[in-house]
Amino acid sequence: MKAKIQRNEIAALLGVIALLIISQWRLWIKRDLMVTHDSVLWYGIFAYFADCLHNGFLPLWNPYMNCGEPFFLNIPILRLWDPFTLLLVFTGKIAGISLFTLYHYDLLSRFIIFICGCYFFFRYISKYRISGFIGLAAISFSSLSASYLRQHGFIL
């Protein structure tokens, strides 16, 4: 009985993730990508990092920010050392995927990891399983999530 409940719980979580991925059909099917003020800045940093890695060296100096600064001095840039981002950059190079598409894949995967973490957090602190799904729905469709997706060009 417990294994069936866990399978149902995993299936429901995967269903919510699938709905979130399907809701971004413009990115996956039509390849429509949008640029906003935040995505211009962060895409530039991501593209510089990926180009440096593709050319075989680590970017220790960023000549494009603040008239030049150490590349990893800015704390949000440290997320580029995330193993998932590194794997995405290297597989994108092999597969020939454009950097702008990789950038959107990276942002969307971070969003999915974030909402899964929220689900597991709510599931851990609550007594009932349904409260984890209520927390997941509340976070997934909150103004925080909508503003993140809108600022990075996923929703209009």
C-alpha positions as CSV (number, residue, x, y, z in Angstrom):
1,M,0.0,0.0,0.0
2,K,2.8,2.4,0.9
3,A,4.6,1.8,-2.4
4,K,1.4,2.5,-4.3
5,I,1.0,5.8,-2.5
6,Q,4.6,6.8,-3.2
7,R,4.1,5.9,-6.9
8,N,1.0,8.0,-7.1
9,E,2.8,10.9,-5.4
10,I,5.7,10.7,-7.8
11,A,3.3,10.4,-10.8
12,A,1.4,13.5,-9.6
13,L,4.7,15.5,-9.1
14,L,5.9,14.5,-12.6
15,G,2.5,15.4,-14.0
16,V,2.8,18.9,-12.6
17,I,6.3,19.3,-14.0
18,A,5.1,18.0,-17.4
19,L,2.3,20.6,-17.3
20,L,4.8,23.4,-16.6
21,I,7.1,22.2,-19.4
22,I,4.2,21.9,-21.8
23,S,3.0,25.4,-20.9
24,Q,6.2,26.7,-22.4
25,W,5.4,25.2,-25.8
26,R,6.6,28.3,-27.6
27,L,10.1,27.6,-26.5
28,W,10.0,23.9,-27.3
29,I,7.9,23.7,-30.5
30,K,7.9,27.1,-32.2
31,R,11.4,28.2,-30.9
32,D,10.0,31.6,-30.1
33,L,12.3,33.3,-27.7
34,M,11.7,36.6,-26.1
35,V,14.3,39.1,-24.8
36,T,13.6,41.3,-21.8
37,H,15.7,43.6,-19.7
38,D,16.9,40.9,-17.3
39,S,17.5,38.3,-20.0
40,V,19.8,40.7,-22.0
41,L,22.1,41.1,-19.0
42,W,22.2,37.5,-17.9
43,Y,22.3,36.1,-21.4
44,G,25.4,38.2,-22.0
45,I,27.1,36.8,-19.0
46,F,26.0,33.2,-19.9
47,A,27.2,33.6,-23.5
48,Y,30.6,35.0,-22.4
49,F,31.0,32.1,-19.9
50,A,30.0,29.4,-22.5
51,D,32.2,30.9,-25.3
52,C,35.2,30.9,-22.9
53,L,34.6,27.3,-22.0
54,H,34.1,26.3,-25.7
55,N,37.4,28.0,-26.5
56,G,39.2,26.1,-23.7
57,F,39.8,28.6,-20.9
58,L,38.1,29.7,-17.7
59,P,36.9,33.3,-17.7
60,L,38.6,34.9,-14.7
61,W,38.2,38.4,-16.0
62,N,35.0,40.0,-17.3
63,P,35.9,42.9,-19.6
64,Y,32.2,43.7,-20.3
65,M,31.0,44.6,-16.8
66,N,31.9,47.8,-14.9
67,C,34.8,48.5,-17.2
68,G,36.3,45.2,-16.3
69,E,36.1,43.1,-13.1
70,P,37.0,39.7,-11.8
71,F,34.4,37.4,-13.4
72,F,33.3,35.5,-10.3
73,L,33.3,38.6,-8.0
74,N,29.5,39.0,-8.6
75,I,27.7,36.4,-6.5
76,P,24.9,35.6,-9.0
77,I,27.5,34.6,-11.5
78,L,28.6,31.8,-9.2
79,R,25.5,29.9,-10.4
80,L,27.3,29.2,-13.6
81,W,29.5,26.7,-11.8
82,D,26.4,24.6,-11.1
83,P,27.1,21.1,-12.4
84,F,23.8,21.2,-14.4
85,T,24.8,24.4,-16.1
86,L,28.3,23.1,-17.0
87,L,26.7,19.8,-18.4
88,L,24.2,21.9,-20.4
89,V,26.9,24.1,-21.9
90,F,29.1,21.1,-22.9
91,T,26.2,19.0,-24.3
92,G,24.9,22.1,-26.1
93,K,28.3,22.5,-27.8
94,I,28.3,18.8,-28.9
95,A,24.7,18.9,-30.0
96,G,25.0,22.3,-31.8
97,I,22.3,24.0,-29.8
98,S,22.4,27.8,-29.9
99,L,23.5,29.6,-26.7
100,F,20.2,31.5,-26.4
101,T,18.2,28.3,-26.4
102,L,20.6,26.8,-23.9
103,Y,20.2,29.9,-21.8
104,H,16.4,29.4,-21.8
105,Y,16.8,25.7,-21.0
106,D,19.0,26.6,-18.1
107,L,16.5,29.1,-16.6
108,L,13.6,26.7,-17.1
109,S,15.4,23.8,-15.5
110,R,16.3,26.1,-12.5
111,F,12.6,27.0,-12.2
112,I,11.6,23.3,-12.2
113,I,14.3,22.5,-9.6
114,F,13.1,25.4,-7.5
115,I,9.4,24.2,-7.4
116,C,10.4,20.6,-6.8
117,G,12.5,21.8,-3.8
118,C,9.5,23.7,-2.6
119,Y,7.3,20.6,-2.9
120,F,9.8,18.5,-0.9
121,F,10.1,21.2,1.7
122,F,6.3,21.4,2.2
123,R,6.1,17.7,2.1
124,Y,8.8,17.4,4.8
125,I,7.3,19.9,7.2
126,S,3.7,18.9,6.8
127,K,1.7,16.0,8.2
128,Y,-0.4,15.4,5.1
129,R,0.7,14.8,1.5
130,I,-2.0,17.1,0.1
131,S,-0.3,20.1,1.8
132,G,2.8,19.5,-0.3
133,F,0.8,19.7,-3.5
134,I,-1.1,22.8,-2.2
135,G,2.3,24.4,-1.5
136,L,3.6,23.3,-5.0
137,A,0.5,24.9,-6.7
138,A,0.8,28.0,-4.6
139,I,4.5,28.5,-5.5
140,S,4.2,27.4,-9.1
141,F,1.4,29.9,-9.9
142,S,2.3,32.7,-7.5
143,S,3.4,36.2,-8.5
144,L,7.0,35.3,-7.6
145,S,7.0,32.5,-10.3
146,A,5.1,34.6,-12.8
147,S,7.5,37.5,-12.4
148,Y,10.5,35.2,-12.8
149,L,9.1,33.7,-15.9
150,R,8.1,37.0,-17.4
151,Q,11.4,38.7,-16.6
152,H,13.3,36.0,-18.5
153,G,11.0,35.9,-21.5
154,F,8.9,32.8,-20.9
155,I,5.5,34.4,-20.6
156,L,4.2,37.6,-22.0
